[in-house]
Amino acid sequence: MQPVPRITVEVPVLTVGAGPSDYEALASYVNALRRPQGLHMTLLHIGILADFAQDVTDWTKGITSAGEAARRTTGWLQGLPVLDGFAGTSEQVIVLGDGGISGLEVDVPDRVHDYQVSLVQGLHDLLDRLLVDNVDDFILSSPALGYRYPHWVPHVAVGRPLSRDHRPRTIAPLTLVFGPSRIRNGRFLTAAD
């Protein structure tokens, strides 16, 4: 059975460093180095749309139906402005979340931070329109959204940690070039009414 796709707003990684050897050198810091073709930076995670919509319905005790939540969320996502491509730099490999993923912490331009903040503000506005009260509590407790921390750290997941030592590792500076923002798995969104 095919897994249900997760919906995110992300920017694809176009290049890491000066060439393939720069990326391959990261294998000395992580296990199971991911293929460079799929690398991306997540700006906003929605999760499985049906699960997110059900979280809204549960939170509102049925005042907002799952169908309405899914339709409005789809319309909001499809109406988002596109963030133009940009370059960032990384000088650290960090361990993310529960310790199962290693990533490059990326220093990004201010406009990327501003765009990410606008996405979170837009999500707040969407949830207000969906009649969700205590929006911050909802965002941090929704299983679909999966947020554990209120603070966004720009990063690109690249593999698994080499060891249980979760301290950041300093690396030679790498330039990362990102393409324009996109909705990952956007083709699975149903057209908004």
Disulfide bonds with the S-S distance in Angstrom:
none
